[in-house]
Amino acid sequence: MTRAEETRAAGGLAADAVSSTVDVIADVHQAIIRGVERWLPRPARAVTSLNSAAAGGIYEVVDAAVGSALRAGAHLVAERPGPAPSHTEVGRAVQPILNGVWGDWLAVRRPTLAVPMAVRAGGDDVPPRPASLASAFPDATDRLVVFVHGLMESEQSWWYGQEGARTSFGDRLRVELGMTPIYLRYNTGLAVSENGPALARLLDAVWAGWPVPVRRIDLVGHSMGGLVARAACQAAAQVDLAWVDAVDTVITLGTPHLGAPLAKAVPVGEWLLTRFPQSSPFARVLTGCSVGIKDLARGVVVGAADPPVPRHIAYHTVATSLTRQPRHPAGWLVGDGMVRQTSALGTDRTRGIDVDPARAARIGGVSHQGLLRHPAVYDQLRTWLVARVDPGPGSSVGA
């Protein structure tokens, strides 16, 4: 998208946000007035009615004035030269968050700001066409490792500083093992059941247009990315897409296969807020959270009955804990700070996914975001990707 299009859309989004905020404040104000009115004698209620009408008028004026100012300001800024907001340092940080929280709404109402499912290289989308792929991947090999980021993240989330330089798991695999890393960016606010098939179609196009014949594909997903990777393989198998036959290994890092506590708290918080008239308007904030966030409450991939994962693929799971010993009771309780170990491993006493418990690793002293850069995680990842080797009993590693 052009700078002008993105800037105007950003101005419209800011105006929408102000309008929603004003509506919530206005509704809370009116709820308070109605609560006070109940205790006043009938003659005095005329005063509260006037107060209510006046307040409503003021909020409408504020909404209209601020919204108009934001839109007008965006139109003025759009005419100035410069990069598109999504190509600035602030924009690169904010865009994934906006898409994670309101991505499904953006896709409908502000599609200019919604992130499309795309291969990324050099900070730009790479169309999955032979010429574009050859240009973006001049040293393409026949073994691909696809990195699928998590909620409110982007392809940049995989990169980190090491000894004064920027590197990533994929970059290290390229140097050490000759694999070609492929980084994605997608709208994490959409349903996993929508992103999975979208990834399946994208990888089918990459497979067909890759500069050299593809021998093997592996997928690595962090958090939500693990659900999307699994959904992509399921979707590809259902419609017999060729690329899925080349998939050897899928590795999920801190993926909430059985749900994430914070996501599970969203409907509870929404219910609690609706118990009282004065707090009920705030429930709309939680109600407006993206369907992607809501999917994380249950580890949803497709729906109530997920299709089976392709049997030829080796699925591996990594679960970490904030405690140095992953099997410590506190580590079992809090997990990596976002996802509990049973959920990341994909199994508990009452529910599980079709993943062999032997292909699992527990690593201590690593947070949820630390999964993207911790050396112990990379060592385990590398071991599994070197070749198809059944690792035996699940391992535990103390950081």
LOSEKOL-206927 format. One record per residue (C-alpha): residue number from 1; residue in three letters; chain; x, y, z. Coordinates in nm, 3 decimals, padded with zeros to 5 digits. Each point is the difference from the previous one (the first is absolute). Layout:
<rs>
R lonu vexke balo      xx      yy      zz
R  NUM   ala    A       X       Y       Z
...
</rs>
This chain:
<rs>
R lonu vexke balo      xx      yy      zz
R    1   met    A  00.000  00.000  00.000
R    2   thr    A  00.112  00.359 -00.059
R    3   arg    A  00.088  00.245  00.272
R    4   ala    A -00.312  00.207 -00.073
R    5   glu    A -00.234 -00.300  00.024
R    6   glu    A  00.152 -00.126  00.323
R    7   thr    A  00.011  00.345  00.160
R    8   arg    A -00.365  00.076 -00.078
R    9   ala    A -00.103 -00.344  00.125
R   10   ala    A  00.200  00.056  00.320
R   11   gly    A -00.177  00.333  00.052
R   12   gly    A -00.336 -00.170 -00.046
R   13   leu    A  00.099 -00.274  00.245
R   14   ala    A  00.105  00.259  00.260
R   15   ala    A -00.336  00.174 -00.044
R   16   asp    A -00.179 -00.334  00.042
R   17   ala    A  00.197 -00.068  00.318
R   18   val    A -00.089  00.342  00.143
R   19   ser    A -00.365 -00.054 -00.088
R   20   ser    A -00.007 -00.339  00.172
R   21   thr    A  00.170  00.143  00.308
R   22   val    A -00.241  00.292  00.018
R   23   asp    A -00.293 -00.241 -00.034
R   24   val    A  00.125 -00.209  00.292
R   25   ile    A  00.055  00.305  00.222
R   26   ala    A -00.338  00.142 -00.096
R   27   asp    A -00.176 -00.328  00.080
R   28   val    A  00.175 -00.024  00.337
R   29   his    A -00.104  00.359  00.075
R   30   gln    A -00.361 -00.073 -00.092
R   31   ala    A  00.002 -00.318  00.212
R   32   ile    A  00.122  00.201  00.300
R   33   ile    A -00.271  00.261 -00.055
R   34   arg    A -00.267 -00.271 -00.016
R   35   gly    A  00.137 -00.155  00.318
R   36   val    A -00.015  00.330  00.187
R   37   glu    A -00.345  00.078 -00.141
R   38   arg    A -00.148 -00.309  00.163
R   39   trp    A  00.063  00.144  00.345
R   40   leu    A -00.129  00.351 -00.067
R   41   pro    A -00.356  00.117  00.064
R   42   arg    A -00.209  00.033 -00.314
R   43   pro    A  00.015  00.387 -00.021
R   44   ala    A  00.382 -00.010  00.011
R   45   arg    A  00.025 -00.245 -00.287
R   46   ala    A -00.061  00.278 -00.250
R   47   val    A  00.346  00.134  00.086
R   48   thr    A  00.166 -00.334 -00.078
R   49   ser    A -00.192 -00.019 -00.328
R   50   leu    A  00.139  00.339 -00.100
R   51   asn    A  00.349 -00.111  00.108
R   52   ser    A -00.034 -00.314 -00.211
R   53   ala    A -00.109  00.192 -00.310
R   54   ala    A  00.276  00.260  00.039
R   55   ala    A  00.267 -00.264  00.052
R   56   gly    A -00.118 -00.190 -00.306
R   57   gly    A  00.025  00.313 -00.212
R   58   ile    A  00.350  00.077  00.125
R   59   tyr    A  00.124 -00.350 -00.077
R   60   glu    A -00.141  00.021 -00.353
R   61   val    A  00.179  00.332 -00.058
R   62   val    A  00.329 -00.137  00.134
R   63   asp    A -00.032 -00.311 -00.217
R   64   ala    A -00.072  00.199 -00.315
R   65   ala    A  00.266  00.267  00.063
R   66   val    A  00.286 -00.233  00.090
R   67   gly    A -00.089 -00.247 -00.278
R   68   ser    A -00.009  00.274 -00.261
R   69   ala    A  00.332  00.141  00.122
R   70   leu    A  00.170 -00.339 -00.018
R   71   arg    A -00.128 -00.071 -00.350
R   72   ala    A  00.095  00.345 -00.123
R   73   gly    A  00.346 -00.029  00.154
R   74   ala    A  00.051 -00.339 -00.164
R   75   his    A -00.092  00.144 -00.342
R   76   leu    A  00.255  00.280  00.045
R   77   val    A  00.277 -00.236  00.110
R   78   ala    A -00.082 -00.237 -00.286
R   79   glu    A  00.101  00.266 -00.252
R   80   arg    A  00.351  00.029  00.142
R   81   pro    A  00.285 -00.210 -00.139
R   82   gly    A  00.136 -00.288  00.203
R   83   pro    A -00.037 -00.372  00.061
R   84   ala    A -00.333 -00.169  00.066
R   85   pro    A -00.077 -00.030  00.373
R   86   ser    A  00.046 -00.378 -00.010
R   87   his    A  00.358  00.054 -00.123
R   88   thr    A  00.100  00.222  00.291
R   89   glu    A  00.150 -00.129  00.325
R   90   val    A -00.313  00.092  00.196
R   91   gly    A -00.231 -00.141 -00.265
R   92   arg    A  00.184 -00.333 -00.010
R   93   ala    A -00.051 -00.031  00.376
R   94   val    A -00.361  00.119  00.012
R   95   gln    A -00.147 -00.174 -00.305
R   96   pro    A  00.033 -00.359  00.134
R   97   ile    A -00.160  00.106  00.330
R   98   leu    A -00.295  00.168 -00.171
R   99   asn    A -00.052 -00.307 -00.217
R  100   gly    A  00.024 -00.233  00.297
R  101   val    A -00.259  00.188  00.205
R  102   trp    A -00.243  00.109 -00.275
R  103   gly    A  00.120 -00.181 -00.310
R  104   asp    A -00.334 -00.150 -00.098
R  105   trp    A -00.166  00.342  00.032
R  106   leu    A  00.281  00.166 -00.199
R  107   ala    A -00.035 -00.255 -00.279
R  108   val    A -00.360  00.111 -00.051
R  109   arg    A  00.002  00.368  00.098
R  110   arg    A  00.359  00.117 -00.061
R  111   pro    A  00.152 -00.256 -00.240
R  112   thr    A  00.283  00.238 -00.090
R  113   leu    A  00.137 -00.054  00.352
R  114   ala    A -00.061 -00.375  00.010
R  115   val    A  00.310 -00.214 -00.052
R  116   pro    A -00.029 -00.246 -00.290
R  117   met    A  00.142 -00.351  00.025
R  118   ala    A  00.334  00.031 -00.178
R  119   val    A  00.358 -00.118 -00.021
R  120   arg    A  00.231  00.274  00.120
R  121   ala    A  00.357  00.085 -00.101
R  122   gly    A  00.193  00.323  00.042
R  123   gly    A -00.296  00.169  00.171
R  124   asp    A -00.237 -00.053 -00.294
R  125   asp    A -00.262 -00.249 -00.113
R  126   val    A  00.128 -00.250 -00.256
R  127   pro    A -00.263 -00.106 -00.257
R  128   pro    A  00.011 -00.381 -00.035
R  129   arg    A  00.096  00.018 -00.366
R  130   pro    A  00.313 -00.159 -00.150
R  131   ala    A  00.173  00.328 -00.090
R  132   ser    A -00.077  00.164  00.336
R  133   leu    A  00.109 -00.304  00.200
R  134   ala    A  00.322 -00.034 -00.200
R  135   ser    A  00.082  00.365  00.063
R  136   ala    A -00.079 -00.013  00.373
R  137   phe    A  00.178 -00.334  00.054
R  138   pro    A  00.305 -00.002 -00.229
R  139   asp    A  00.163 -00.281  00.201
R  140   ala    A -00.314 -00.215  00.020
R  141   thr    A  00.055 -00.364  00.099
R  142   asp    A -00.226 -00.303 -00.027
R  143   arg    A -00.076 -00.008  00.372
R  144   leu    A -00.233  00.267  00.143
R  145   val    A -00.067  00.091  00.363
R  146   val    A -00.315  00.210  00.037
R  147   phe    A -00.022  00.219  00.311
R  148   val    A -00.353  00.091  00.113
R  149   his    A -00.016  00.272  00.266
R  150   gly    A -00.250  00.035  00.283
R  151   leu    A -00.269  00.243  00.111
R  152   met    A  00.087  00.371 -00.041
R  153   glu    A  00.338 -00.093 -00.149
R  154   ser    A  00.159  00.029 -00.343
R  155   glu    A  00.289 -00.155 -00.187
R  156   gln    A  00.226  00.241  00.188
R  157   ser    A -00.084 -00.177  00.327
R  158   trp    A  00.230 -00.288 -00.094
R  159   trp    A  00.306  00.227 -00.016
R  160   tyr    A  00.215  00.095  00.299
R  161   gly    A  00.338  00.149  00.082
R  162   gln    A  00.298 -00.226  00.060
R  163   glu    A  00.359  00.116  00.038
R  164   gly    A -00.079  00.336 -00.160
R  165   ala    A -00.179 -00.148 -00.301
R  166   arg    A -00.358 -00.094 -00.082
R  167   thr    A -00.076 -00.367 -00.049
R  168   ser    A -00.286 -00.246  00.026
R  169   phe    A -00.060 -00.372  00.022
R  170   gly    A -00.062 -00.004 -00.373
R  171   asp    A  00.315  00.194 -00.078
R  172   arg    A  00.206 -00.243  00.208
R  173   leu    A -00.160 -00.300 -00.173
R  174   arg    A  00.085  00.156 -00.335
R  175   val    A  00.366  00.047  00.093
R  176   glu    A  00.048 -00.327  00.190
R  177   leu    A -00.216 -00.243 -00.197
R  178   gly    A -00.067  00.163 -00.337
R  179   met    A -00.376  00.026  00.054
R  180   thr    A -00.197  00.290 -00.147
R  181   pro    A -00.208  00.181  00.263
R  182   ile    A -00.332  00.148 -00.110
R  183   tyr    A -00.157  00.260  00.227
R  184   leu    A -00.367  00.087 -00.012
R  185   arg    A -00.220  00.287  00.108
R  186   tyr    A -00.373 -00.042  00.048
R  187   asn    A -00.300  00.153  00.173
R  188   thr    A -00.006 -00.172  00.340
R  189   gly    A -00.342  00.146  00.081
R  190   leu    A -00.168 -00.229 -00.253
R  191   ala    A -00.124 -00.344  00.098
R  192   val    A  00.256 -00.279 -00.006
R  193   ser    A -00.245 -00.186 -00.225
R  194   glu    A  00.040  00.286 -00.250
R  195   asn    A  00.376  00.049  00.030
R  196   gly    A  00.074 -00.373 -00.029
R  197   pro    A -00.153 -00.047 -00.347
R  198   ala    A  00.150  00.335 -00.108
R  199   leu    A  00.344 -00.128  00.095
R  200   ala    A -00.069 -00.328 -00.180
R  201   arg    A -00.080  00.188 -00.322
R  202   leu    A  00.304  00.226  00.038
R  203   leu    A  00.238 -00.292  00.050
R  204   asp    A -00.154 -00.175 -00.299
R  205   ala    A  00.089  00.303 -00.213
R  206   val    A  00.350  00.017  00.152
R  207   trp    A  00.048 -00.371 -00.071
R  208   ala    A -00.100  00.046 -00.364
R  209   gly    A  00.211  00.313 -00.053
R  210   trp    A  00.313 -00.085  00.202
R  211   pro    A  00.324  00.048 -00.197
R  212   val    A  00.112 -00.363  00.054
R  213   pro    A -00.199 -00.323  00.052
R  214   val    A -00.099 -00.022  00.366
R  215   arg    A  00.115 -00.316  00.178
R  216   arg    A -00.122  00.068  00.354
R  217   ile    A -00.207  00.255  00.193
R  218   asp    A -00.002  00.048  00.377
R  219   leu    A -00.218  00.243  00.195
R  220   val    A  00.079  00.174  00.328
R  221   gly    A -00.280  00.184  00.180
R  222   his    A  00.022  00.219  00.307
R  223   ser    A -00.311  00.021  00.220
R  224   met    A -00.300  00.059 -00.231
R  225   gly    A  00.232 -00.073 -00.292
R  226   gly    A  00.004 -00.366  00.102
R  227   leu    A -00.378 -00.018 -00.031
R  228   val    A  00.013  00.169 -00.342
R  229   ala    A  00.274 -00.238 -00.120
R  230   arg    A -00.203 -00.301  00.114
R  231   ala    A -00.314  00.138 -00.163
R  232   ala    A  00.190  00.060 -00.325
R  233   cys    A  00.116 -00.362 -00.015
R  234   gln    A -00.351 -00.125  00.074
R  235   ala    A -00.152  00.226 -00.266
R  236   ala    A  00.261 -00.098 -00.260
R  237   ala    A -00.054 -00.372  00.065
R  238   gln    A -00.377  00.034 -00.036
R  239   val    A  00.027  00.141 -00.352
R  240   asp    A  00.315 -00.192 -00.103
R  241   leu    A  00.234  00.296 -00.047
R  242   ala    A  00.337 -00.128 -00.120
R  243   trp    A  00.221  00.186  00.247
R  244   val    A -00.132 -00.181  00.307
R  245   asp    A  00.153 -00.328 -00.123
R  246   ala    A  00.344  00.162  00.037
R  247   val    A -00.063  00.106  00.362
R  248   asp    A  00.216 -00.203  00.235
R  249   thr    A -00.015  00.180  00.335
R  250   val    A -00.222  00.253  00.177
R  251   ile    A  00.140  00.149  00.320
R  252   thr    A -00.214  00.213  00.232
R  253   leu    A  00.159  00.230  00.256
R  254   gly    A -00.221  00.092  00.295
R  255   thr    A -00.316 -00.059 -00.203
R  256   pro    A -00.325 -00.002  00.205
R  257   his    A -00.133 -00.325 -00.147
R  258   leu    A -00.241 -00.025  00.294
R  259   gly    A -00.054  00.373  00.046
R  260   ala    A  00.175  00.293  00.172
R  261   pro    A -00.104  00.129  00.345
R  262   leu    A -00.008  00.368 -00.098
R  263   ala    A -00.218 -00.071 -00.303
R  264   lys    A -00.229 -00.212  00.218
R  265   ala    A -00.035  00.297  00.237
R  266   val    A -00.154  00.220 -00.273
R  267   pro    A -00.354 -00.150  00.008
R  268   val    A  00.013 -00.018  00.380
R  269   gly    A  00.092  00.367  00.023
R  270   glu    A -00.270  00.087 -00.251
R  271   trp    A -00.261 -00.185  00.207
R  272   leu    A  00.110  00.167  00.325
R  273   leu    A -00.016  00.348 -00.155
R  274   thr    A -00.356 -00.057 -00.120
R  275   arg    A -00.117 -00.073  00.355
R  276   phe    A -00.018  00.372  00.085
R  277   pro    A -00.153  00.281 -00.209
R  278   gln    A  00.289  00.238  00.067
R  279   ser    A  00.264 -00.249 -00.121
R  280   ser    A -00.203 -00.160 -00.277
R  281   pro    A  00.120  00.243 -00.271
R  282   phe    A  00.359 -00.110  00.063
R  283   ala    A -00.100 -00.356 -00.094
R  284   arg    A -00.016  00.122 -00.361
R  285   val    A  00.377  00.045  00.009
R  286   leu    A  00.047 -00.371  00.068
R  287   thr    A -00.283 -00.098 -00.235
R  288   gly    A  00.182  00.189 -00.275
R  289   cys    A  00.316 -00.210  00.034
R  290   ser    A  00.087 -00.184 -00.317
R  291   val    A -00.115 -00.351 -00.076
R  292   gly    A  00.367 -00.094 -00.010
R  293   ile    A  00.034  00.078  00.371
R  294   lys    A -00.319 -00.192  00.073
R  295   asp    A  00.136 -00.303 -00.187
R  296   leu    A  00.292 -00.011  00.243
R  297   ala    A -00.240 -00.061  00.288
R  298   arg    A -00.055 -00.357 -00.120
R  299   gly    A  00.288 -00.062 -00.238
R  300   val    A -00.245  00.000 -00.289
R  301   val    A  00.138 -00.105 -00.338
R  302   val    A -00.304 -00.074 -00.214
R  303   gly    A -00.292 -00.054  00.230
R  304   ala    A -00.151 -00.238  00.249
R  305   ala    A  00.124 -00.303 -00.196
R  306   asp    A  00.345  00.059 -00.149
R  307   pro    A  00.087 -00.223 -00.297
R  308   pro    A  00.294 -00.235  00.064
R  309   val    A  00.350  00.127 -00.065
R  310   pro    A  00.181 -00.168 -00.293
R  311   arg    A  00.159 -00.317  00.136
R  312   his    A  00.328  00.036 -00.188
R  313   ile    A  00.088  00.323  00.184
R  314   ala    A  00.201 -00.010  00.323
R  315   tyr    A -00.155  00.247  00.244
R  316   his    A  00.225  00.127  00.277
R  317   thr    A -00.091  00.228  00.290
R  318   val    A  00.214  00.220  00.224
R  319   ala    A -00.127  00.110  00.340
R  320   thr    A  00.196  00.233  00.225
R  321   ser    A -00.030  00.128  00.354
R  322   leu    A  00.110  00.311  00.184
R  323   thr    A  00.157 -00.227  00.262
R  324   arg    A  00.344 -00.146 -00.071
R  325   gln    A -00.135 -00.350  00.057
R  326   pro    A -00.290 -00.052 -00.242
R  327   arg    A -00.162 -00.269  00.216
R  328   his    A -00.005  00.222  00.310
R  329   pro    A -00.361  00.044  00.129
R  330   ala    A  00.021  00.377 -00.056
R  331   gly    A  00.121 -00.060 -00.355
R  332   trp    A -00.292 -00.231 -00.063
R  333   leu    A -00.240  00.267  00.133
R  334   val    A  00.124  00.310 -00.186
R  335   gly    A  00.172 -00.159 -00.297
R  336   asp    A  00.184  00.256 -00.213
R  337   gly    A -00.209  00.286  00.141
R  338   met    A -00.258 -00.020 -00.281
R  339   val    A -00.056 -00.370 -00.072
R  340   arg    A  00.004 -00.288  00.246
R  341   gln    A  00.216 -00.300 -00.077
R  342   thr    A -00.287 -00.247 -00.043
R  343   ser    A -00.150  00.230 -00.263
R  344   ala    A  00.332  00.052 -00.180
R  345   leu    A  00.063 -00.377 -00.001
R  346   gly    A -00.349 -00.059 -00.135
R  347   thr    A -00.126 -00.252  00.249
R  348   asp    A -00.155 -00.037  00.344
R  349   arg    A -00.220 -00.255  00.177
R  350   thr    A -00.324  00.107 -00.165
R  351   arg    A  00.097  00.136 -00.340
R  352   gly    A  00.284 -00.011 -00.244
R  353   ile    A  00.101  00.035 -00.363
R  354   asp    A  00.138 -00.270 -00.222
R  355   val    A  00.368  00.057  00.088
R  356   asp    A  00.237 -00.267  00.127
R  357   pro    A  00.106  00.096  00.356
R  358   ala    A  00.344 -00.143 -00.078
R  359   arg    A  00.057  00.283 -00.247
R  360   ala    A -00.008  00.267  00.269
R  361   ala    A  00.252  00.206  00.192
R  362   arg    A -00.029  00.194  00.326
R  363   ile    A  00.252  00.278  00.048
R  364   gly    A  00.041  00.195  00.323
R  365   gly    A  00.076  00.366  00.055
R  366   val    A -00.156  00.126 -00.325
R  367   ser    A -00.290  00.245 -00.036
R  368   his    A -00.263 -00.002 -00.274
R  369   gln    A  00.188  00.260 -00.207
R  370   gly    A  00.331 -00.159  00.093
R  371   leu    A -00.104 -00.298 -00.212
R  372   leu    A  00.089  00.213 -00.303
R  373   arg    A  00.365  00.041  00.094
R  374   his    A  00.117 -00.232  00.280
R  375   pro    A  00.303 -00.217 -00.094
R  376   ala    A -00.149 -00.313  00.161
R  377   val    A -00.310  00.037 -00.216
R  378   tyr    A  00.214  00.036 -00.311
R  379   asp    A  00.207 -00.306  00.089
R  380   gln    A -00.317 -00.208  00.034
R  381   leu    A -00.139  00.144 -00.322
R  382   arg    A  00.320 -00.077 -00.187
R  383   thr    A  00.010 -00.355  00.131
R  384   trp    A -00.350 -00.072 -00.126
R  385   leu    A  00.062  00.163 -00.338
R  386   val    A  00.329 -00.169 -00.082
R  387   ala    A -00.179 -00.317 -00.100
R  388   arg    A -00.312 -00.204  00.072
R  389   val    A  00.105 -00.173  00.318
R  390   asp    A -00.241 -00.110  00.272
R  391   pro    A  00.148  00.158  00.313
R  392   gly    A -00.112 -00.265  00.250
R  393   pro    A -00.146  00.102  00.336
R  394   gly    A -00.088  00.367  00.036
R  395   ser    A  00.292  00.199  00.135
R  396   ser    A  00.031  00.265  00.270
R  397   val    A  00.266  00.267 -00.018
R  398   gly    A  00.095  00.248  00.272
R  399   ala    A  00.119  00.335 -00.131
</rs>
